[in-house]
Amino acid sequence: MITNISLVSVWVKDIDESLAFYTDVLGFEVGDDLQLGPDFRWCTVVHPKQPEIQLHLTTPSGPLPDYLIEAMRRAQDEGGLPGVGLHVDDCRATYEDLRAKGVEFLQEPEERPYGVEALMRDNSGNWMVLVEKRDYTPEDFEGVEMG
């Protein structure tokens, strides 16, 4: 029986640079960082308040086929890969803090029926959403266009 989610992989361009971004900029902590042979590094980060979920920072490489590796690298360069969603206490304050640290934002904080949301990219181009969540009902979405 499945009991929880423990690991989510995030495709990055450079593991060292992403490790620094996720720890120094976003406040995650290093989980595992192991070199497992000449061509494979197992690197994870965890949020201090949710250490049971690891983000696996990995580069597009074998055993994926070359055509898929190339397609993923193009998607990274274009900023077209999804990343993760992050809950925040205060979306506007977090936006200002991260913007001051040089984080690229695609959308400033905006009111949504479910809370305040901002959209950013990590240093590999992955989209990340920041959400200051609030209670909502299905009726809160009536007449709302999302996009």
MARVEX-660115 format. One line per 5 residues: number of its first residue (from 1); their letters; for each residue x, y, z of C-alpha. Coordinates in nm, 3 decimals, padded with zeros to 5 digits, always signed. Layout:
! MARVEX-660115
NUM) A) X/Y/Z; ...
//
This chain:
! MARVEX-660115
1) MITNI) +00.000/+00.000/+00.000; +00.136/+00.346/-00.089; +00.177/+00.558/+00.223; +00.311/+00.892/+00.093; +00.516/+01.081/-00.164
6) SLVSV) +00.884/+01.072/-00.077; +01.072/+01.189/-00.387; +01.013/+01.424/-00.681; +01.274/+01.467/-00.954; +01.352/+01.814/-01.087
11) WVKDI) +01.545/+01.835/-01.414; +01.830/+02.084/-01.382; +02.109/+02.206/-01.608; +02.391/+02.193/-01.354; +02.363/+02.007/-01.023
16) DESLA) +02.613/+02.226/-00.835; +02.448/+02.551/-00.947; +02.101/+02.416/-00.870; +02.210/+02.285/-00.532; +02.332/+02.636/-00.446
21) FYTDV) +02.007/+02.792/-00.574; +01.779/+02.558/-00.381; +01.981/+02.589/-00.057; +02.118/+02.946/-00.060; +01.825/+03.120/-00.233
26) LGFEV) +01.520/+02.908/-00.147; +01.627/+02.785/+00.197; +01.623/+02.410/+00.136; +01.882/+02.182/+00.301; +02.108/+01.926/+00.139
31) GDDLQ) +01.968/+01.574/+00.167; +02.196/+01.327/-00.012; +02.486/+01.418/-00.235; +02.660/+01.106/-00.360; +02.870/+01.031/-00.666
36) LGPDF) +02.755/+00.685/-00.779; +03.002/+00.599/-01.052; +03.169/+00.827/-01.304; +02.847/+00.940/-01.475; +02.581/+00.952/-01.206
41) RWCTV) +02.534/+01.182/-00.908; +02.247/+01.137/-00.662; +02.169/+01.478/-00.516; +01.861/+01.570/-00.313; +01.740/+01.871/-00.118
46) VHPKQ) +01.470/+01.885/+00.148; +01.270/+02.166/+00.301; +01.344/+02.187/+00.675; +00.970/+02.184/+00.756; +00.900/+01.885/+00.529
51) PEIQL) +01.211/+01.662/+00.528; +01.012/+01.352/+00.430; +00.983/+01.482/+00.070; +01.308/+01.498/-00.122; +01.363/+01.697/-00.441
56) HLTTP) +01.602/+01.498/-00.659; +01.815/+01.739/-00.864; +01.915/+01.556/-01.180; +02.035/+01.637/-01.530; +01.887/+01.490/-01.848
61) SGPLP) +02.126/+01.202/-01.923; +02.146/+00.828/-01.975; +01.975/+00.590/-01.956; +01.736/+00.828/-02.137; +01.774/+00.807/-02.516
66) DYLIE) +01.967/+01.087/-02.688; +01.659/+01.231/-02.863; +01.482/+01.272/-02.528; +01.788/+01.425/-02.360; +01.814/+01.678/-02.644
71) AMRRA) +01.441/+01.759/-02.623; +01.460/+01.810/-02.246; +01.763/+02.037/-02.279; +01.578/+02.245/-02.540; +01.279/+02.268/-02.305
76) QDEGG) +01.509/+02.380/-02.024; +01.668/+02.647/-02.246; +01.321/+02.771/-02.340; +01.206/+02.766/-01.976; +00.933/+02.520/-02.057
81) LPGVG) +00.962/+02.251/-01.792; +00.736/+02.242/-01.488; +00.896/+02.239/-01.146; +00.723/+02.236/-00.812; +00.460/+02.430/-00.623
86) LHVDD) +00.560/+02.590/-00.295; +00.331/+02.710/-00.018; +00.433/+03.041/+00.140; +00.304/+03.236/+00.441; +00.312/+03.572/+00.261
91) CRATY) +00.338/+03.559/-00.118; +00.410/+03.929/-00.164; +00.690/+03.933/+00.096; +00.840/+03.612/-00.045; +00.824/+03.760/-00.395
96) EDLRA) +01.011/+04.072/-00.281; +01.273/+03.866/-00.094; +01.339/+03.632/-00.385; +01.334/+03.910/-00.644; +01.599/+04.092/-00.439
101) KGVEF) +01.807/+03.772/-00.460; +01.784/+03.783/-00.841; +01.512/+03.522/-00.896; +01.331/+03.557/-01.230; +00.955/+03.599/-01.198
106) LQEPE) +00.709/+03.533/-01.477; +00.413/+03.666/-01.280; +00.401/+03.903/-00.986; +00.177/+03.808/-00.693; -00.188/+03.806/-00.802
111) ERPYG) -00.511/+03.737/-00.619; -00.673/+03.407/-00.711; -00.983/+03.239/-00.567; -00.754/+02.997/-00.380; -00.506/+03.258/-00.253
116) VEALM) -00.223/+03.478/-00.374; -00.001/+03.328/-00.644; +00.330/+03.423/-00.808; +00.515/+03.234/-01.082; +00.894/+03.215/-01.094
121) RDNSG) +01.171/+03.014/-01.254; +01.453/+02.831/-01.085; +01.805/+02.876/-01.224; +01.746/+02.592/-01.474; +01.433/+02.750/-01.618
126) NWMVL) +01.179/+02.530/-01.436; +00.851/+02.698/-01.356; +00.776/+02.719/-00.985; +00.456/+02.851/-00.833; +00.440/+03.024/-00.496
131) VEKRD) +00.098/+03.008/-00.332; -00.029/+03.180/-00.020; -00.327/+02.950/+00.022; -00.668/+03.042/+00.157; -00.990/+02.848/+00.196
136) YTPED) -01.218/+02.843/-00.108; -01.529/+02.679/-00.244; -01.611/+02.578/-00.603; -01.840/+02.882/-00.621; -01.536/+03.109/-00.577
141) FEGVE) -01.429/+03.008/-00.930; -01.755/+03.096/-01.104; -01.687/+03.346/-01.380; -01.312/+03.339/-01.320; -01.087/+03.288/-01.620
146) MG) -00.754/+03.128/-01.534; -00.461/+03.171/-01.763
//
